[in-house]
Amino acid sequence: MIGTESDGQDQTGGELFALGDWIDPRDPATIADYDAWEDQIVVVYDPDAGVAPRLSIEPSETHGAAWVVLNGTRLAEVLGAGSLAAQDVLLLTPAEFAHF
């Protein structure tokens, strides 16, 4: 895991990858060891930003990888993304993430 914040293990025993506006869009994070069966990706967004969050997963130029994108900004490239889809990523406010 590079450039993301990990709070250790999530409820399933896998890793928790937290992404948000602290990531420099000129230097997006890389999630190198994502396991769809065990890990959880969370995108933390600002509910007061005045823009409804639009989360998407876009294909990467890297074979087998995908981008996690929030409102058009690439937050992280997920290597070995497999069938990662937007519904696999949790979209939480800071308050929700604090209680996750």
N, C-alpha and C positions, 0 to 999 in steps of 0.2 A: 504494500500500500504506500503510495507516494502522494503527498500533497493533500491528503484528506485527514480528517480528524476521526480517530477511532476511539470509541469508549470501551474497548475491550470486546466482550461477548454480548450478543443480544439474547433474547429470551430462548432462542433455539440452540444456543451454544456456539453459533457462528459469529462472524465479525459484524460490527456495525460501522458503516461508512457514512459519515455526516458531511454534507456539502452545503454551501451557502454563499452569501455575498462576500464573505471574507476571502474567497478564492479569486485571485487576480485573473481576469478574463484573457490577459495576454499570456498567461502561463497556467492553463487549466491543470487540474489534478489528474493523476493516473491511478486507477485501481487495477493492480496487477494480479491479484489473487482472489478475484470474485468467484464465489461458488453459489449458484442460484438456489441450491437446496438448503444451504446453511446460513448465508449472509443476508444482510439487509442494507439497502442504500436508502438514506433519508436526505431529502432536500429541505433545508430550513429557509423559509421565506419571510419577508417583512409584510405583515398584513396592513400596515399603515403606509405602504409605498405608493398607494393610489392606483396600482395596476393589479388586476387579477392575475394570479400566477398561472402560467401556461407551461406545463412540463411536457417534454417530448424526448423520445429516444431516436437518435439519427444515426445512420450508418457512418462508420469511420473509414478513413483511407487505409487504415491498418486492417489487414485480413482478420476476420473473426471478432473485431472490436466494434464498440458503439459509443456514441456520445450521449451523456446526460445533459439536456439543454433546458434551461429555465428562461422563459421570455426572450428566446433568441440568443442567449449567452451560453456558450459551452462551459460547463462546470467541471466535467471529468470525462476522460476516456476510459471505458471499461474494457480491459483486455479479456478475451475469452468470454464475451458477453452472452454467447449462445442465443437464446430466444428472449433476452431481456426486453421487456415492454414497459411503457409508462405506468401501467397498473401495478408493476412489481416494485415501484419506487414510492416510498411514503413522502407525502408533501405535508410538512408540519410548520406551525408557527413556533417562534422561540418558546412561548409558554407551553405549548403542547410537547415540544421536544424535551423540555425540562422535566416533564412527568412521564416520559417514555421509558 
